[in-house]
Amino acid sequence: MAGPRSPKDDTELTARLKKLGERLGALAENERRDRDREDSARPRAAANPAGLARALRLSSEFVAGIVVGGLIGWLIDRVAGVSPWGLIVFVLLGFVAGTLNVLRSAGLVAPPGRSRDKE
């Protein structure tokens, strides 16, 4: 354990803590000002409906892939009588196809027959 502290140590510690608090306060104020400046420079989502339109398009492509896969699987089950394996396999394939379509639409995967190196 440390020995007893003198009043001089306490005043030095208090002064250091006060300086640290002032510096932290100034840094927090600068960060808040920077964040406010960035927020005011950024366009609002309500002013730009293109983001909502893109989100709806991507989500509908994803859901459509799953639904189409499910329908094909259900038809195969009815025709071939292999229930429920056709539905299971084609729902999974529809999920993969929907995910791939979303990635292509978002520009993260090259369209079929075209590599990203050629761009």
Buried (B, 14 or more C-beta within 10 A) or exposed (E): EEEEEEEEEEEEEEEEEEEEEEEEEEEEEEEEEEEEEEEEEEEEEEEEEEEEEEEEEBEEBBEBBBEBBBBBBBEBBEEEEBEEEBBBBBBEBBBEBBBBBBEBBEEEBBEEEEEEEEE
